[in-house]
Amino acid sequence: QVNLVESGGGLVQAGESLRLSCTASGRTNRYAAMGWFRQTPGKERQFVAAIRYSGTVYADSVKGRFTISGDMDKNTVYLQMNSLRPEDTAVYYCGFDPTSWTVVSNVAVSYEYWGQGTQVTVST
């Protein structure tokens, strides 16, 4: 079992920044992948960014604005979100893929464990 705790969401104006954090505890390992997804009411969970020792992957919609980083020894991943837009408004979820593959997945089904989510709201 892996537990994930997210923090850092909030209400900001367009153009401002936020940093999300996610810390994993339990049966973690340094080769696992951790990723961020977001979801709005009535829509499927959408990939944002993910990281593993082998690299990082970003959704096209956030490239150049968001940066994912992490300290896998501390089982913590960060999502720095700059130049936020109203369309970035969503609940952001942290996911944990416990496999040791080199591929960094952008598919939600690859992530076995999820945090409770943190709300990000961007106003105009």
Solvent accessible surface area in square Angstrom, and as a share of the most:
residue,aa,sasa,rsa
1,Q,130,0.58
2,V,6,0.04
3,N,83,0.42
4,L,11,0.06
5,V,98,0.56
6,E,8,0.04
7,S,61,0.40
8,G,35,0.34
9,G,30,0.29
10,G,29,0.28
11,L,129,0.64
12,V,18,0.10
13,Q,112,0.50
14,A,47,0.37
15,G,55,0.53
16,E,80,0.36
17,S,55,0.35
18,L,30,0.15
19,R,130,0.48
20,L,0,0.00
21,S,25,0.16
22,C,0,0.00
23,T,61,0.36
24,A,5,0.04
25,S,59,0.38
26,G,59,0.57
27,R,189,0.69
28,T,35,0.21
29,N,50,0.25
30,R,130,0.47
31,Y,105,0.40
32,A,0,0.00
33,A,0,0.00
34,M,0,0.00
35,G,0,0.00
36,W,0,0.00
37,F,2,0.01
38,R,17,0.06
39,Q,54,0.24
40,T,46,0.27
41,P,135,0.85
42,G,90,0.86
43,K,141,0.60
44,E,153,0.69
45,R,72,0.26
46,Q,91,0.40
47,F,22,0.09
48,V,0,0.00
49,A,0,0.00
50,A,0,0.00
51,I,21,0.11
52,R,5,0.02
53,Y,111,0.42
54,S,56,0.36
55,G,29,0.27
56,T,64,0.37
57,V,49,0.28
58,Y,51,0.19
59,A,20,0.15
60,D,117,0.61
61,S,54,0.35
62,V,0,0.00
63,K,117,0.49
64,G,87,0.83
65,R,23,0.08
66,F,5,0.02
67,T,74,0.43
68,I,6,0.03
69,S,51,0.33
70,G,33,0.32
71,D,49,0.25
72,M,28,0.12
73,D,103,0.54
74,K,141,0.60
75,N,31,0.16
76,T,13,0.07
77,V,0,0.00
78,Y,55,0.21
79,L,0,0.00
80,Q,58,0.26
81,M,0,0.00
82,N,59,0.30
83,S,57,0.37
84,L,2,0.01
85,R,106,0.39
86,P,51,0.32
87,E,120,0.54
88,D,0,0.00
89,T,42,0.24
90,A,4,0.03
91,V,43,0.25
92,Y,0,0.00
93,Y,38,0.14
94,C,0,0.00
95,G,0,0.00
96,F,1,0.01
97,D,6,0.03
98,P,39,0.25
99,T,54,0.32
100,S,69,0.45
101,W,175,0.61
102,T,85,0.49
103,V,108,0.62
104,V,18,0.11
105,S,18,0.12
106,N,81,0.41
107,V,76,0.44
108,A,32,0.25
109,V,131,0.76
110,S,41,0.27
111,Y,6,0.02
112,E,108,0.49
113,Y,39,0.15
114,W,76,0.27
115,G,10,0.10
116,Q,118,0.52
117,G,13,0.13
118,T,18,0.10
119,Q,87,0.39
120,V,0,0.00
121,T,47,0.27
122,V,7,0.04
123,S,43,0.28
124,T,142,0.83
